[in-house]
Amino acid sequence: MSKVDATARAEVRRRRTFAIISHPDAGKTTLTEKLLLFGGAIQMAGAVRARKAARHAVSDWMKMEQERGISVTTSVMSFEYPIPGIPADAPDIERLANVNLLDTPGHADFGEDTYRVLTAVDSALMVIDGAKGVESRTEKLIEICRMRDTPVITFVNKFDRECLAPLELLDEIEDKLGIPCVPWTWPIGMGKRFKGVYHLVDQQLHLFKPSDKAGEDNLELSEGIPVSGIDDPRIDELLGDQADDLREDIELLEGAGAEFDREAFLAGKQTPLLFGSAMNNFGVRELLRTFVSLAPPPQQREAIVGKAAIEPPKPGDPVETRMIAAVDPEFSGFVFKIQANMDPNHRDRMAFMRICSGKFARGMKAHHVRLGRDVGMSNALAFLARSRELVEEAWPGDIIGVPNHGTIKIGDSFSGGSKLRYTGIPSFAPELFRRVLLKTPLKAKALAKGLRQLSEEGAIQVFKPLLGATWVVGAVGQLQLEVMKHRLLDEYSVEAAYEHVDFTTTRWVTPNLEGYAKQDLDKVMSNFKRKCEENLYVDGHDDLVYLAPNKWNMIKTEERFPELRFEATREHS
C-alpha cells in the first residue's frame, strides 16, 4: 500500500459525519452548542453575539433565527475530538476523530431541508425531551433514517427537570419508533432528585452538579467514579436511598433488555440510549465519547454511472449503477444544499458539497457532471456555522462550501472525470401557495433574483406562469412562507404583498415515454399546454408544473392526458 493510500484510509477512518434531529424545543440546538464546546470549537455557548452582547446559538446564524430562538436553516460545523481508547502519544491522524456536525431545523415546515441533510450524513443523533417523550416530528425523522438504514444514537434530554419514568421512555421509543434501545447510561432520579447517571458500559457513576451561575459554561466536570458493579457498596454511600431504585431498574434492564449488536446498530435497527441535561453540560461529554466510539466512518454510496448519469434513461434502457467506496482514489461528491446570503455584504451563494470519495485539494478542478465541464475549486470553504475559512484539503465525509454563481443546483454531482450521479435528493410538492404582488414595480429584478436564489436553496419553490408574469411561491408550511417574506425584505429589500391563490396540489409534468411515439407525445404536450395554460407554470429549474385547485381537478386532468406523467416529487439531477 502506498503512503497516499495509507493516508487516505486513515483520514476516512477518523471521519464522523452526522446530523442532529429532534422535535422542536427538545434542546437540539443547545446540545449542538455544548458538543461544540466540549469539542473545543467554541469558547462559550452562544458565541455569535448581537447588539448589547445578547448571546445566540452559534448554529443559529440567521437574523430571524436569533430573533425567534428557532433553527430555520441547516448549519455545518466541524471539530476534532480524541477517540476513546487511542493512546495520547499516538499521531493525530490516528488519535483524533474529525467530527462534521450538521444542525438541522426541527420544525416540520423545513422537513425538506432536513431530509436532504440526512442524505449527506453517515449517522444521526436523535434528541428527545424527557418530559414530553417521543413527539410527532421525531417519528417522521426516524422514518427517513430508517429508509436509508442510518445508524442512530439517542440522547434523552432535560433530566434535571421532572420527566417521564426512564423505563416508560424506553418503551415509548421502542413502540413509537420501532427501534430497540440499548441503554448506555441510566438516570438516577429526575428533577430536584436528579443525582446523575450510571454508565452501564464503563461501570461508572457520573454525579450531577448543577451550574452555580446561570449561563456559565463550566467544563471542569469530574470524571466518572469507577465501581465494581451495581452491587458495589460505594453506590450506597454516594446515592443513599436512591441506590435501591437504581439497582431495581438495572435488574429489569439486564433481564429484559437487548445486548448491543454493532451490526444491528450500523443497519439502523438498534439505538444506544443516553440521558442527561444539555443545558447543564451533564451527559454531553459521555455522549460525545460514545458517539465518536460507535458512529461509523464514511460508507460506500450507490451512484448511477455512464450515459444515464447525464440524460434520463428511456423506459427499458439499462441503468448502470456502481457502489463508490469512500477510499476510492477518484474524487467525487454531491451538492445537498444551497444557501444564499451567508455573507450579506457580498450577497453570495454557497453550495454545500458532501465529499464521497477521493481527496479534495485547493486549486483542483472537478468535473461538473450535469454541465459536462470542469470547474476550478480554488475558493472552497470550511464552516463553523457562518464563520468560514479556505479549505486546503478535505476527505470523504467532509462538507465543503463551493461558491455558486447560479450554475450549481441541489443534487449536482462532481467527480474527477467519471460520469456519475448520486441520487436520492428529491423536491416535494408544496401545500401552501401565494401570489407575490410587488409594492414597488422598480423592484421587479430584485424580486426575481431573490425568489430564484431562495428556490435554489430549496427553502421555497417558485412558479412562473406560462401566461403572465406574476410569480407564485409554494411552501410546505406557514413558517416557511414567513421566513421567505422576512428574507426577501431583509436580504433583497423587496417589500411585497402575498395574495392567496386557489391551488392545493402541485405535479411535475413529463411525457410518458413508455408506449408512446415521440411525435405523438409532442402533439399531446402541445394540446395539453393549449387547454390547461391557466394552470401551467415553470419552476425554478424551468421544469413544467401543473397547479391544481383541488384533488378532483388533478384526478380529472390525469385521466384526460394518460400520455403524460404527473409526479408528486422531483428528483434533483
C-alpha positions in Angstrom: 0.0 0.0 0.0 1.4 3.4 -1.0 1.8 6.2 1.5 -1.0 8.2 -0.2 -3.4 5.2 0.1 -2.5 4.7 3.8 -3.1 8.4 4.5 -6.5 8.3 2.6 -7.6 5.3 4.6 -6.6 6.9 7.9 -8.4 10.1 7.1 -11.5 8.2 6.1 -11.4 6.1 9.3 -11.4 9.1 11.6 -14.3 11.0 9.9 -17.7 11.1 11.7 -20.4 13.0 9.8 -23.8 13.2 11.5 -26.9 15.2 11.8 -28.8 16.1 15.0 -32.6 15.6 14.7 -35.5 16.2 17.0 -38.9 17.6 17.5 -38.8 21.4 18.1 -37.8 22.5 21.6 -36.3 19.2 22.6 -33.0 21.0 23.2 -31.3 20.2 19.9 -29.6 23.5 19.3 -28.5 23.7 22.9 -27.0 20.3 22.6 -25.3 21.3 19.4 -23.7 24.2 21.2 -22.5 22.0 24.1 -21.0 19.4 21.7 -19.0 22.3 20.0 -18.0 23.5 23.5 -16.7 20.1 24.5 -15.1 19.6 21.1 -13.2 22.9 21.6 -14.7 24.5 18.5 -16.1 27.5 20.5 -15.2 29.0 23.9 -18.6 29.7 25.2 -22.1 28.6 24.1 -23.9 31.4 22.2 -20.6 32.6 20.7 -22.3 34.5 18.0 -23.1 37.9 19.5 -25.5 40.6 18.6 -26.3 44.1 20.0 -26.0 44.5 23.7 -23.9 41.3 23.9 -27.0 39.2 23.6 -25.9 35.6 23.1 -27.3 33.4 20.4 -26.6 29.8 19.3 -23.6 29.7 17.0 -25.5 27.4 14.7 -28.4 29.9 14.5 -26.6 32.5 12.5 -29.5 33.9 10.5 -31.1 37.1 11.9 -34.6 35.6 12.0 -33.3 32.6 14.0 -31.7 34.9 16.6 -34.9 37.0 16.9 -37.2 34.0 17.3 -34.9 31.5 19.0 -35.6 28.8 16.4 -33.5 27.0 13.8 -34.8 27.5 10.3 -31.7 26.5 8.3 -29.1 23.8 8.4 -25.7 24.7 9.8 -22.4 22.9 9.2 -19.7 22.7 11.9 -16.5 20.8 12.3 -14.1 20.0 15.1 -11.7 17.3 16.3 -12.2 15.1 19.4 -10.0 12.3 20.9 -11.1 8.8 20.0 -11.5 6.8 23.3 -9.0 4.0 23.7 -6.3 5.5 21.5 -3.1 6.4 23.3 -2.4 10.1 23.9 1.0 9.8 22.2 -0.4 8.4 19.0 -0.3 10.5 15.8 -3.2 12.9 15.5 -4.4 11.2 12.3 -5.0 8.0 14.5 -5.9 9.7 17.8 -8.4 12.4 16.8 -11.8 12.0 15.2 -12.7 14.7 12.7 -16.4 15.4 13.5 -18.7 17.0 11.0 -21.9 18.1 12.7 -25.0 19.3 10.9 -27.6 21.0 12.9 -31.0 20.7 11.2 -34.2 22.7 11.6 -36.6 20.9 13.9 -39.8 22.5 12.6 -41.9 20.4 10.2 -42.1 23.2 7.7 -38.4 22.8 7.0 -38.6 19.0 6.7 -37.3 19.1 3.1 -34.1 20.7 4.2 -33.7 18.1 7.0 -34.4 15.3 4.5 -31.6 16.4 2.2 -29.2 16.8 5.1 -29.9 13.1 6.0 -28.7 12.1 2.6 -25.3 13.7 3.3 -24.5 12.1 6.7 -23.4 8.7 7.9 -25.3 8.7 11.2 -27.8 10.7 13.3 -28.1 11.9 16.8 -31.7 11.9 18.0 -32.7 14.2 20.8 -35.8 13.5 22.9 -37.3 15.8 25.5 -37.5 13.6 28.7 -40.7 15.4 29.8 -42.6 15.0 26.5 -41.3 11.7 25.2 -41.5 10.8 21.5 -43.2 13.5 19.5 -44.6 13.6 16.0 -41.7 15.3 14.3 -39.3 12.7 15.8 -41.4 9.9 14.4 -41.2 11.3 10.8 -37.5 12.0 11.0 -36.7 8.5 12.3 -38.7 7.1 9.4 -36.4 8.9 7.0 -33.4 7.5 8.8 -35.0 4.0 8.6 -35.4 4.4 4.8 -31.7 5.0 4.5 -30.6 2.5 7.2 -28.9 5.4 9.0 -27.4 4.5 12.4 -29.0 6.5 15.3 -27.7 7.3 18.8 -30.4 8.6 21.2 -30.0 11.3 23.9 -32.9 11.9 26.3 -32.5 15.5 27.4 -33.7 17.7 30.3 -33.5 15.1 33.1 -32.7 17.9 35.6 -36.4 18.6 35.3 -39.4 16.4 36.0 -39.6 13.8 33.2 -41.4 10.6 32.3 -40.1 7.5 34.0 -37.0 6.2 32.2 -38.5 2.7 31.7 -41.6 4.4 30.2 -39.5 6.4 27.9 -37.6 3.4 26.8 -40.8 1.5 26.0 -42.2 4.6 24.1 -39.1 4.9 21.9 -39.3 1.2 21.0 -43.1 1.2 20.5 -43.5 4.5 18.6 -40.2 4.5 16.6 -39.9 0.8 16.2 -36.2 0.7 17.1 -34.9 -1.4 20.0 -32.9 0.6 22.6 -29.7 -0.4 24.4 -29.2 1.8 27.5 -25.7 3.1 27.6 -26.3 5.3 30.6 -29.2 5.2 33.1 -30.6 8.2 35.1 -30.6 8.3 38.9 -33.8 10.2 39.8 -35.0 13.3 38.0 -35.8 17.0 38.6 -34.8 18.0 42.1 -33.8 14.4 43.0 -31.6 14.0 39.9 -28.3 12.6 41.1 -26.6 11.8 37.8 -26.3 8.7 35.6 -24.9 5.2 35.9 -22.7 4.2 32.9 -23.7 0.6 32.2 -20.8 0.0 29.8 -18.0 1.6 31.7 -19.5 0.8 35.1 -19.1 4.3 36.4 -21.2 6.8 38.4 -21.4 10.3 37.0 -22.8 12.6 39.6 -24.8 15.7 38.7 -23.8 19.2 39.9 -26.0 22.0 38.5 -24.1 25.1 37.4 -23.6 27.6 40.2 -24.3 30.6 38.0 -26.9 30.6 35.2 -25.4 30.7 31.8 -21.9 29.7 32.8 -20.2 27.0 30.7 -18.4 25.0 33.4 -16.3 22.3 31.7 -14.5 21.3 34.9 -16.6 18.2 35.2 -15.5 15.4 37.4 -14.6 12.1 35.8 -16.9 9.1 36.4 -16.4 7.3 39.7 -15.4 3.7 38.9 -17.5 0.9 40.7 -17.1 -2.8 40.6 -20.7 -3.3 39.6 -24.2 -2.3 40.6 -23.8 -4.1 44.0 -20.7 -2.0 44.9 -21.2 -0.5 48.4 -19.9 2.8 47.2 -23.1 3.2 45.3 -25.0 3.2 48.6 -22.6 5.8 50.1 -23.0 8.1 47.2 -26.7 7.7 46.4 -28.3 6.9 49.7 -31.9 5.8 49.4 -31.8 6.1 45.6 -29.3 3.2 45.3 -32.0 0.6 45.6 -34.2 2.3 42.9 -31.2 2.2 40.6 -30.5 -1.4 41.3 -34.1 -2.3 40.6 -34.0 -0.6 37.2 -30.7 -2.2 36.2 -32.0 -5.6 37.2 -35.1 -5.1 34.9 -32.9 -3.9 32.1 -30.5 -6.8 32.4 -33.4 -9.3 32.4 -35.4 -7.9 29.5 -33.1 -5.6 27.6 -31.2 -6.5 24.4 -27.4 -6.7 24.2 -25.6 -4.2 21.9 -25.2 -5.6 18.4 -22.9 -3.4 16.3 -24.2 -4.8 13.0 -27.8 -4.1 14.0 -26.8 -0.5 15.1 -25.0 0.1 11.8 -28.1 -1.1 10.0 -30.3 1.4 11.9 -32.1 -1.4 13.8 -30.8 -0.7 17.3 -30.0 2.6 19.1 -27.7 3.2 22.1 -29.6 5.3 24.7 -28.1 8.0 26.9 -29.5 10.5 29.4 -28.5 14.0 30.6 -29.1 17.7 30.6 -27.6 19.7 27.7 -28.3 23.0 29.5 -26.2 22.0 32.4 -23.5 20.3 30.3 -24.3 17.0 32.0 -24.0 13.8 30.0 -22.7 15.7 26.9 -19.1 14.5 27.3 -20.2 10.9 27.7 -22.5 11.3 24.7 -19.7 12.7 22.6 -17.3 9.9 23.6 -19.9 7.3 22.9 -20.7 8.8 19.5 -17.1 9.0 18.4 -16.6 5.4 19.5 -19.6 3.9 17.8 -20.6 6.1 14.8 -19.3 4.7 11.5 -16.8 6.4 9.2 -17.9 7.4 5.7 -19.6 4.5 3.9 -19.8 3.5 0.3 -22.6 5.1 -1.8 -24.5 4.0 -4.9 -24.2 6.1 -8.0 -25.7 6.0 -11.5 -22.8 5.8 -14.0 -22.4 6.2 -17.7 -24.9 7.9 -20.0 -27.8 7.6 -17.6 -25.9 9.9 -15.2 -26.4 12.8 -17.6 -29.6 12.0 -19.5 -32.7 10.4 -18.1 -32.9 6.9 -19.5 -35.7 5.8 -21.7 -38.0 3.0 -20.4 -36.4 -0.3 -20.9 -32.9 1.1 -21.2 -30.4 -0.5 -18.7 -29.3 1.8 -15.9 -25.8 1.0 -14.7 -25.0 1.7 -11.1 -21.9 1.3 -9.1 -21.0 1.4 -5.4 -18.5 4.2 -4.8 -16.2 3.4 -1.8 -15.0 6.2 0.4 -11.4 5.1 -0.2 -11.8 5.1 -4.0 -9.0 7.4 -5.2 -11.1 9.3 -7.7 -12.7 12.5 -6.2 -16.5 12.6 -6.1 -19.2 14.4 -4.2 -22.7 15.8 -4.5 -24.5 19.1 -3.5 -27.3 18.6 -1.0 -27.9 22.3 0.0 -27.5 25.8 -1.4 -27.6 28.8 0.9 -27.9 32.4 -0.3 -26.5 35.5 1.6 -24.5 33.8 4.3 -22.4 36.9 3.9 -24.9 39.8 3.4 -22.1 42.2 2.4 -21.3 40.1 -0.7 -24.7 38.6 -1.5 -23.0 35.3 -2.0 -24.5 31.9 -2.7 -22.8 28.8 -1.3 -23.3 25.2 -2.5 -22.7 22.6 0.3 -21.0 19.5 -1.1 -20.6 16.2 0.7 -17.3 14.6 -0.4 -17.9 10.9 -1.1 -14.6 9.6 -2.3 -11.0 10.7 -3.1 -9.2 13.8 -1.9 -10.1 17.4 -2.3 -7.2 19.8 -2.7 -7.4 23.5 -3.0 -7.0 24.6 -6.6 -8.0 21.3 -8.1 -10.5 21.0 -10.9 -13.6 18.8 -10.7 -15.9 17.6 -13.4 -19.5 19.1 -13.1 -21.3 16.1 -14.4 -24.6 17.7 -15.3 -23.0 20.5 -17.3 -20.3 18.3 -18.7 -17.4 20.6 -17.9 -14.5 21.0 -15.5 -14.7 23.8 -12.9 -12.0 25.2 -10.7 -12.3 24.9 -6.9 -9.7 27.3 -5.6 -12.1 29.1 -3.2 -13.9 26.2 -1.5 -14.6 26.9 2.2 -15.0 25.1 5.5 -17.6 26.3 8.0 -18.3 26.8 11.7 -21.9 27.9 11.0 -21.4 31.3 9.4 -17.7 31.6 10.0 -15.6 30.3 7.2 -12.0 29.6 6.1 -10.4 28.4 2.9 -10.0 24.6 2.6 -6.6 23.4 1.7 -7.6 19.7 1.7 -10.7 17.6 2.6 -11.6 14.0 2.6 -14.7 11.7 2.3 -17.3 12.7 4.9 -16.2 16.3 4.9 -18.7 19.1 3.9 -17.2 21.9 1.9 -18.8 25.1 0.5 -18.3 25.9 -3.1 -19.1 29.5 -4.3 -22.1 29.3 -6.7 -22.8 31.8 -9.4 -26.1 30.2 -10.4 -24.7 27.2 -12.3 -24.8 24.7 -9.4 -28.1 23.1 -8.4 -29.1 20.8 -5.5 -28.4 17.3 -6.5 -25.5 18.1 -8.8 -22.6 15.6 -8.7 -18.9 16.3 -9.2 -16.2 13.9 -10.0 -12.6 13.5 -11.1 -13.8 12.9 -14.6 -16.2 9.9 -14.4 -19.8 10.3 -15.4 -21.6 9.5 -12.2 -24.7 10.8 -10.4 -25.6 10.3 -6.7 -29.3 10.0 -6.3 -32.0 10.3 -3.6 -32.3 14.1 -3.2 -35.9 15.0 -4.2 -38.2 18.0 -4.2 -41.6 17.6 -2.6 -44.8 19.1 -3.8 -45.7 22.2 -1.8 -49.0 22.6 0.0 -49.3 26.3 0.5 -49.3 28.8 -2.3 -49.2 32.6 -2.5 -49.1 35.1 -5.4 -46.4 37.7 -5.0 -47.5 41.3 -5.7 -44.8 43.9 -5.7 -45.5 47.2 -3.8 -42.7 48.9 -5.8 -42.6 47.9 -9.5 -38.9 49.1 -9.7 -38.0 46.1 -7.5 -39.1 43.5 -10.1 -35.5 42.4 -10.9 -34.6 42.2 -7.2 -37.8 40.1 -6.6 -36.9 37.7 -9.4 -33.3 37.4 -8.2 -34.4 36.8 -4.6 -37.1 34.2 -5.5 -34.7 32.3 -7.7 -31.9 32.2 -5.2 -34.2 31.1 -2.4 -35.7 28.4 -4.6 -32.1 27.2 -5.4 -31.7 26.7 -1.7 -34.8 24.6 -1.6 -36.2 27.0 1.0 -39.3 27.6 -1.2 -40.4 26.7 -4.6 -41.2 29.3 -7.2 -43.5 29.1 -10.2 -43.7 31.5 -13.1 -46.9 31.2 -15.3 -46.8 30.4 -19.0 -49.4 33.2 -19.2 -48.5 36.5 -17.5 -45.5 37.5 -15.3 -46.8 37.2 -11.7 -44.8 34.8 -9.5 -46.4 32.2 -7.4 -44.5 30.7 -4.4 -45.1 27.4 -2.8 -44.1 26.1 0.6 -44.7 23.1 2.8 -45.8 25.1 5.8 -46.7 28.6 7.0 -43.4 29.2 8.8 -41.6 28.6 5.6 -43.6 31.4 4.0 -42.8 33.7 6.9 -39.1 33.0 6.5 -39.3 33.8 2.8 -41.1 37.1 3.4 -38.5 38.0 6.1 -35.5 37.2 3.9 -36.9 39.0 0.8 -37.2 42.1 2.9 -34.0 41.8 4.9 -31.7 40.4 2.3 -33.1 41.8 -1.0 -35.0 44.9 0.2 -38.2 43.6 -1.5 -41.5 44.6 0.0 -44.5 42.7 -1.4 -48.0 41.6 -0.7 -48.8 37.9 -0.6 -52.2 37.0 -2.1 -53.9 33.7 -1.5 -54.3 31.6 -4.7 -56.7 28.7 -5.2 -54.1 26.0 -5.7 -53.8 23.0 -3.4 -51.7 20.5 -5.4 -48.5 20.5 -7.5 -47.5 18.0 -10.0 -44.4 18.0 -12.3 -45.4 17.1 -15.9 -43.3 14.9 -18.1 -44.1 12.8 -21.2 -44.8 9.2 -20.6 -42.1 7.7 -22.8 -43.3 4.2 -22.3 -45.7 3.0 -25.1 -45.9 6.3 -27.0 -44.1 7.6 -30.0 -42.2 10.9 -29.7 -44.2 12.6 -32.4 -47.4 11.6 -30.7 -46.2 12.9 -27.4 -45.2 16.3 -29.0 -48.8 16.7 -30.2 -50.2 15.7 -26.8 -47.9 18.1 -25.0 -48.9 21.0 -27.4 -52.6 20.2 -26.9 -52.1 20.0 -23.1 -50.4 23.4 -22.9 -53.2 25.0 -25.0 -56.1 23.5 -23.0 -54.5 23.9 -19.5 -52.4 27.0 -19.9 -54.1 28.8 -17.0 -52.8 26.1 -14.6 -49.3 25.7 -16.1 -46.2 27.2 -14.7 -42.4 26.5 -14.8 -40.5 26.1 -11.6 -37.0 27.4 -10.6 -35.4 24.7 -12.8 -37.6 25.6 -15.8 -39.5 22.3 -15.4 -43.2 22.2 -16.4 -45.6 22.2 -13.4 -49.4 21.8 -13.2 -51.0 23.6 -10.3 -54.4 22.2 -9.4 -57.2 24.0 -7.4 -58.3 20.7 -5.8 -57.8 17.0 -5.8 -60.8 16.3 -8.1 -59.3 18.6 -10.8 -56.0 16.9 -10.5 -57.6 13.4 -11.0 -59.6 14.6 -14.0 -56.5 16.1 -15.7 -54.5 12.9 -15.2 -57.4 10.9 -16.8 -57.6 13.3 -19.7 -53.9 13.0 -20.5 -52.8 9.5 -19.9 -49.8 10.1 -22.2 -48.3 12.4 -19.6 -46.8 11.7 -16.1 -47.9 13.8 -13.2 -45.3 13.4 -10.4 -45.6 14.5 -6.8 -41.8 14.5 -6.3 -39.0 15.6 -8.5 -35.5 14.1 -8.3 -32.7 16.7 -8.5 -30.4 15.9 -11.3 
